[in-house]
Amino acid sequence: MPKDLSSANLELNPNDANVLIRFVGELNGNLKLLEKTFKVKIFQNGNKIVISGDEEDTKKASNAIKDLYELTSKGVELSKKKIQMVINNNEDLNPPSSSIDINENIIKTPKKNIKPRGKNQNNYLGNMNQFEINFGVGPAGTGKTYLAVAKAVEKLVNEDVRKIVLIRPAVEAGEKLGFLPGDLSQKVDPYLRPLYDALYEMLGFEQVVRLLEKEILEVAPLAYLRGRTLNNAFIIMDESQNTSVDQMKMFLTRMGFGSYAVINGDMTQTDLPKNIDSGLAHALKVLDGLEDIGVTIFNSKDVVRHPLVKKIVDAYEKFDQ
């Protein structure tokens, strides 16, 4: 065998036939997914596994198999999403301990409990517990918006805040808002759909409608914030890479007493005109090192959507470099 190839032998315990059946998946589908992802060959005979391939890939696949079997032994259903999460956590040879079972910052909402998926999501929630202003920066699909909404709902239910304010700058990818019917608030409203979807999932449709009617849940286009002070509110600004420097400064100075702010964005998807600097990029430089502000940087390994999304993010990053 060439020196760059390696093999690993695993013995999965407990040797439980029912666990093994769920572990390998229908027609060995779970093992085939691991083979394709890590570019290795996996041979299974009962509870004995042989992995062959590049030495580094073999180690990664071995770690992933151990984690997946441990989950299966605990009765966890190996959905495609769960398997992808384990794969993401094992793309480094030294993954963080207990990375697939992180439960330090579980969020409890009326409809469901939400656990972080991976180290960065856990750090993000930890920062939201510690700091009143937080930045979440990284590619699409890393859970930035979803987790921010979950934390806002938790704070509202626990009466830590009196209202939730959802904000998005009125700049869109190659589109002009003028042709849309309604005032500016109504024009921006459709683009807040990801935040609404998360709220429906955590509170239920009827409760969200009631909160909107009572203005406990407020949708506020960024342009409408000038001159306001937001007290006792959980404020979420999505797509903040599309703010100008002045807009970001204006937003950050709207916070009143008892408020929390989460500013999310993806610097690779800026839709501002080329002659305008991103307020998000500028703020991260200005506030660098400032205490009492949390910053979480996500990357493609944190993507929890279809595995192709991660590959697409990596491909664009490589091309831009």
Stockholm file with secondary structure:
# STOCKHOLM 1.0

chainA/1-321         MPKDLSSANLELNPNDANVLIRFVGELNGNLKLLEKTFKVKIFQNGNKIVISGDEEDTKKASNAIKDLYELTSKGVELSKKKIQMVINNNEDLNPPSSSIDINENIIKTPKKNIKPRGKNQNNYLGNMNQFEINFGVGPAGTGKTYLAVAKAVEKLVNEDVRKIVLIRPAVEAGEKLGFLPGDLSQKVDPYLRPLYDALYEMLGFEQVVRLLEKEILEVAPLAYLRGRTLNNAFIIMDESQNTSVDQMKMFLTRMGFGSYAVINGDMTQTDLPKNIDSGLAHALKVLDGLEDIGVTIFNSKDVVRHPLVKKIVDAYEKFDQ
#=GR chainA/1-321 SS CCTTEEEEEEECSSCCHHHHHHHHCGGGHHHHHHHHHHTEEEEEETTEEEEEEEHHHHHHHHHHHHHHHHHHHTTCCCCHHHHHHHHHHTSSSSCCTTTTSCCTTCEECSSCEECCCSHHHHHHHHHHHHCSEEEEECCTTSSHHHHHHHHHHHHHHTTSCSEEEEECCSCCSSCCGGGSSSCHHHHHGGGGHHHHHHHHHHHCHHHHHHHHHTTSEEECCGGGCTTCCBCSEEEEECSGGGSCHHHHHHHHTCBCTTCEEEEEECGGGCCSCTTSCCHHHHHHHHTTTCTTEEEEECCGGGCCSCHHHHHHHHHHHHHHC
#=GC SS_cons         CCTTEEEEEEECSSCCHHHHHHHHCGGGHHHHHHHHHHTEEEEEETTEEEEEEEHHHHHHHHHHHHHHHHHHHTTCCCCHHHHHHHHHHTSSSSCCTTTTSCCTTCEECSSCEECCCSHHHHHHHHHHHHCSEEEEECCTTSSHHHHHHHHHHHHHHTTSCSEEEEECCSCCSSCCGGGSSSCHHHHHGGGGHHHHHHHHHHHCHHHHHHHHHTTSEEECCGGGCTTCCBCSEEEEECSGGGSCHHHHHHHHTCBCTTCEEEEEECGGGCCSCTTSCCHHHHHHHHTTTCTTEEEEECCGGGCCSCHHHHHHHHHHHHHHC
//
